[in-house]
Amino acid sequence: MWLSLLSPLFLLCLSRGSAELPVSRAKCPARCDVSKCPSPSCPSGYVPDRCNCCLICAAGEGDSCGRKEDPPCGDSLDCRYPMGKRFAKGVCQCKLSAQVCGSDGRTYDNICQLKAVSRKALQHGLPAVAQVQKGACESGHLQSSSPRYKFNFIADVVEKIAPAVVHIELFLRHPLFGRNVPLSSGSGFIMSDSGLIVTNAHVVSSTNAISGRQQLKVQLQNGDTYEATIRDIDKKSDIATIKIHPKVSGIKS
C-alpha cells in the first residue's frame, strides 16, 4: 500500500525536478536583435559572442581560457596551459613578455598591459597611451610638455618639426552596432603637402578577429581630425604610408 502511494508522489517530484533543470546553453535566436545587446567597456578588446550577434569582452591577461564557457583571449594574448596539459584550465598570457615604456611615462611589464591601459583611456575620452620604446622608461626622461609624452617615437630634439607629427588611431566600425571599437594607436610624420604620412605598419593594422570595416583617424597638432586610407604597407619592415583627404573626409573635432 505504501509503495502504491509513494510511486505517484515520486513521479510527481521527478517531473517537477526535470522541469526546473536549467538549460545548459540557451539557443541562438533566429534573428539577431542588436538592440538587446549589452554595451560593455572592455580593456582587453572585444570578440563576437557564440551566436555572432553581440560583442562581448575578450578575456584579459591572467583570465581563464580554453573551456567552453570562457571567451577567447584578447589581442596579442595566447591561451597557455600548465605544463602543456591541453585538458586543464588555461590562462591568457601576453605573446611578448618584454617590458615597454609608455607615452604616459610608465614602464609596463609587457605590451598587452600597455594596450589595456590605452583602451581604457580611450573609452574614458582620454588620450591613448602609445609605446615610446622597448625596455623600461629612463627615470625622469619624460616631461608633460615634451612631444614624447603624447607621441610614441618623437624625440625631444625634433620639437622644431612638431607640427609635422600626427596622432593616428585605428578603429573598427562594427556592422551591427554602428559604433567605433578602438584597436590600436600611434604616431606618424607628414611627408608631403598632399597629406602623405609615414608610420609603423602595426599602428594601421590589427589581428583582431572581429569582422567589420576598419577606419583610420588622424589628428594634427592643431587638433583637426581627418579620416585616412592606407596607401602602402610592409609588415616585415613595419613601415606603412597613409593618405589623408582634408577636403573630402575632414571631421570636425
N, C-alpha and C positions, 0 to 999 in steps of 0.2 A: 504493500500500500504506500509506504514511504517512498519507494522507488518511483511509483506512478505519479506521485505529487512533485517529486524533485525534478523529474525529466522535463516537464513543460517549463518549470522555473529556470532550469539550466539552459534550455534552448533560448528562452527569452533574454537572459543575461548575455548569452553568446551573440545573439543577433544585435543587441544594443552595443556591445563592445565592438563588433565589426563595423557598425555604422559610425562609431566615434573615432576609428583609427584615422589619423591624418594622412593625407595624400603626400607621399614622399617628394614628388616633384610635380608641381602644377603644370598643366598642359599649356603650350604656347597658344595665344589667341589666333583665330583665323585671320584677323585683320589687326595690324599694328596701329594702336591709338597713342600717338606720341604725347597727347595732352595729359595722359595718365602717368607719364614717365616722371621720375624724380629728377631734381636738378642738383646733383651733388657737387661739392667742391673737392677736387681730388688732387692732392700734391704729387701723387705718383703717376698721374695721367689717367686716361680713360680707355676702356675697352667695351665692345658691344656685349650685351647680355646674351644668354644662351639662345634666346629667341631672335637675336639680331634685330631688336626693335629699339631698346633703350640703351643709353650709355650708363655704365656703372664704373665705380672706381677700380683701377688696377691695383693689384697687391703691391705694397711698398717694400723697401728694404727691411728684412727681418720678419716679414709676414709669412704665414704658412702658405704652401702651394702644393700642387701635384694631386690633390684629392678632387673628387667630383664637385664638391661644394666650394672649392677655392677658386677665386678669379685668377686670370693669368697675371704673371708678373709684369710690372710696368716697363717703360722704355729703358734700355741699357741694363736690365736686370735678367738674371738667369735663375731658374728653379734648380737648386742643388740639393742632393740627398746625402745623408750621413753615410760615409764610408761606401758610397756607390750603391746603397740599397734603394732601388727604384720603387719598392713597395712601401717604404717608410714615408713619414710626413716630410716634405721638402721645405726649404726656406729660400725666399727670394734674396739673392745676393748680387751685388754690382759686378758687372763683367770686368771692370777695371778697378784695381784696388789702390792705385797711386793717389797721393794727396794732390790737391789742386788749390790754387789761390783764386778767390772770387773777387769781382769788382767792388764788393762791399768791404774789402779789406780783411775778410775772414778766411782761415785755412780750413778746407773741408777734407775729410778722410778719403773721399772719392768723388767722381764727377756726378754720381747718382744723387748724393746728398745735396750737391750744389743745384742740380736741376730741380729737385723737390722744393728747395727754398725759393728758387726763381719762379716756379709755377705758382706757389703760394703768394708771392709778392704780386704777380700779375693779376691773380684773382682778387686781390685787395686794391687794385688800381695803382700799385707802386711800380717803380722801375724794375726791370728784370735784372737778375744777377748773372753775370757772364764770367767765363773763365779768363783770368788775366794771364796765368802761366801755369805750367806743370810744376808741382812741388809746393812747399809751404810758402806763404807770403813772408816777405822780408819785414822785419819789425820796423814799423814807422815809415814804410816807403810809400804809403798811400795817404793822400790828403783829400778832404772833401772837395777842394777846389781843383784838384788835378783831373785832367781828362781821363786818366786811367781809373778813376773812381767810378766812372759811369761806363766807359767803353773798354772792351776786353783786351785789345792788343795795341793800344796807343800809348806810347811813352811820353813822359813829361817834356822831352826835348822837342816834340813836334807841335807844341802849342801854337806856333805860328800858322800852321796849316789846319788847325782845329775845325774851321768851317767846312773843310772837305771831308770830315768824318761824319758818318751817318750811323744810326742805330737801326738794326734790321730784326724783325720779328716774323717768324713763320707760324701761321695759324692753319687749322683745319676747319673748313666750312662744312659742318655736318649736314648731310642731305635731308635728314628728318627733323632735326632740331632747329636748323636755320641759325645756328649761333657759332661763334668762333671758339675753338679749343686751342689754346697755346701749345706749340710743340717745341720750339727752340728759339733762341735769340742770340745776337752777336753784333758785330760792327763791321764796317767796310769803309772804303775810300771812293770818293767821286773822282773818276779818271778823266771825264770829258764834259764839255758844256751840254752835250746831248743827253746826259743823265746816265752814262755808263758807270757802273760801280763794281769794284773788285772786292771779294770777300772770301771766307772759307766755305768749302763745299758742305761741311757738316752743319753750317748755320742755315743753309737754304734747302736741306734735305732731311728726311726723317724716316726711320724704320718702323714707325707706329703702325699697328695692324688695323686701325680704324679706317674704313673707306670714306671717301669724301673729297671735296675739292680743296686743295691746299692753296693758301694765299700768302703773299709776301707783302709786308708793310714796312716802309722805310720812313724814318723820322730824321729830319735835318736838324742842324744845330739851332736854327731859329724856331723850331717847334712845328714846322709844316710837315704834314704826313701825306705820303703817296703810296699807291699800290705799285708793285713791280713784277716783272716777269724774268725768268731765268733765260739767259742767252746761251751760255756755255758752262759746262761743269765737268771737272775732272776729280772724281772721288779719290783716286790713287794719290794724287798730289795735294788733295784737299784745297783746291782752288776753284772758284766759280766767278762768273760775271753775271750781273743782273742789270736790268734797264728799267728806269722809272719813266713815267709818262705824265708829267705835270699838267699838261693841257687837257688830257683826256681822263686820267684816273685820279686826279687830285681829290683828297678827302680833307674836309675842313677839320682841323684839330680842335 
